[in-house]
Amino acid sequence: MPAGTLYRGREGMWSWVAHRVTGVLIFFFLFVHVLDTALVRVSPEAYDSTIELYKNPIVNVMEYGLVAAVLFHALNGLRVIAVDFWSKGAKYQKQMLWTVMVVWAVVMAGAFYPVLEHTLRELFGS
């Protein structure tokens, strides 16, 4: 590769990538959510069977992933707003990114049991 064409990914680039990936994942969740909710009008029986499919440990782990994606996207979005609109935002963007990551990790640790309680009880008993 010619010199200068390969970007060595640093924190800022990875937050940029993660922000876009989480945005796409949230969009797909909302798309599926609208479709499965629309089943109520078309066929209540189909809706009920779809909801039953969602009551399994794999979907519960995916819900935890959804919480992680929404939380990161929201916190990083606030950081991007601060970088864009605060006069000192660009100077402190790296510190704000690490603050976002720490807050995200703490909240995700706190959300672990409440979100995955059903799965944990099913896998390991009451």
C-alpha positions in Angstrom: 0.0 0.0 0.0 1.2 3.5 -0.7 2.4 5.4 2.3 -0.2 7.4 4.0 -3.2 5.4 2.8 -3.5 3.0 5.7 -5.1 4.6 8.8 -3.8 3.1 12.0 -7.0 2.8 14.1 -7.0 4.8 17.3 -9.8 5.3 19.8 -11.5 8.0 17.8 -11.7 5.8 14.7 -13.0 2.9 16.7 -15.7 5.0 18.4 -16.7 6.3 14.9 -17.0 2.7 13.6 -18.9 1.5 16.8 -21.3 4.5 16.5 -22.2 3.5 13.0 -22.5 -0.2 13.7 -24.7 0.3 16.8 -26.8 2.7 14.8 -27.4 0.1 12.1 -28.1 -2.6 14.7 -30.7 -0.4 16.4 -32.3 0.4 13.0 -32.6 -3.4 12.2 -34.1 -4.0 15.7 -36.7 -1.2 15.2 -37.5 -2.6 11.7 -38.1 -6.1 13.1 -40.0 -4.7 16.1 -42.4 -2.8 13.9 -43.0 -5.9 11.7 -43.7 -8.2 14.6 -45.9 -5.7 16.4 -47.9 -5.3 13.1 -48.7 -9.0 13.4 -51.3 -8.1 16.1 -53.5 -6.6 13.4 -52.9 -9.3 10.8 -53.1 -12.4 13.0 -53.1 -12.4 16.8 -52.2 -16.1 16.8 -49.1 -15.4 14.7 -48.2 -12.6 17.0 -48.6 -14.8 20.1 -46.4 -17.6 18.5 -43.8 -15.0 17.6 -43.7 -13.7 21.2 -43.3 -17.3 22.4 -40.2 -17.6 20.2 -38.7 -14.6 21.9 -39.0 -16.2 25.3 -35.7 -18.1 25.1 -32.2 -17.6 26.5 -30.6 -16.7 23.1 -33.1 -13.9 22.5 -32.5 -12.7 26.1 -28.8 -12.4 25.4 -29.6 -10.5 22.2 -31.7 -8.1 24.3 -28.7 -7.5 26.5 -26.7 -6.8 23.4 -29.5 -4.4 22.3 -29.2 -2.6 25.7 -25.4 -2.4 25.2 -25.8 -1.0 21.6 -28.4 1.6 22.6 -26.5 2.7 25.6 -23.2 3.1 23.7 -24.9 4.9 20.8 -26.6 7.3 23.2 -23.5 8.1 25.3 -21.2 8.4 22.3 -23.8 10.6 20.6 -23.7 12.9 23.6 -19.9 12.9 23.3 -20.1 13.8 19.6 -22.5 16.6 20.4 -20.1 17.9 23.0 -17.1 17.7 20.6 -19.1 19.6 17.9 -20.8 22.3 20.0 -18.4 22.8 23.0 -15.5 25.1 22.3 -13.1 22.9 24.2 -14.7 19.6 22.9 -12.0 18.8 20.4 -9.3 19.2 23.1 -11.0 16.8 25.5 -12.5 14.3 23.0 -10.1 11.5 24.1 -10.9 12.0 27.8 -14.6 12.1 27.0 -14.4 8.9 25.0 -12.8 7.1 28.0 -15.4 8.6 30.3 -18.1 7.2 27.9 -16.5 3.8 28.0 -16.3 3.7 31.8 -19.9 4.9 32.2 -21.0 2.3 29.6 -19.1 -0.5 31.4 -20.5 0.4 34.8 -24.1 0.7 33.6 -23.8 -2.6 31.6 -22.4 -4.3 34.7 -25.4 -3.0 36.6 -27.8 -4.1 33.9 -26.4 -7.7 33.7 -28.6 -9.3 36.3 -31.8 -7.4 35.7 -31.7 -8.0 31.9 -30.5 -11.6 32.0 -32.3 -12.7 35.2 -34.7 -15.0 33.3 -31.9 -16.7 31.4 -29.7 -17.1 34.5 -32.6 -18.7 36.4 -33.4 -21.0 33.4 -29.8 -22.1 33.0 -28.7 -22.3 36.6 -32.0 -22.8 38.5 -33.7 -20.5 41.0 
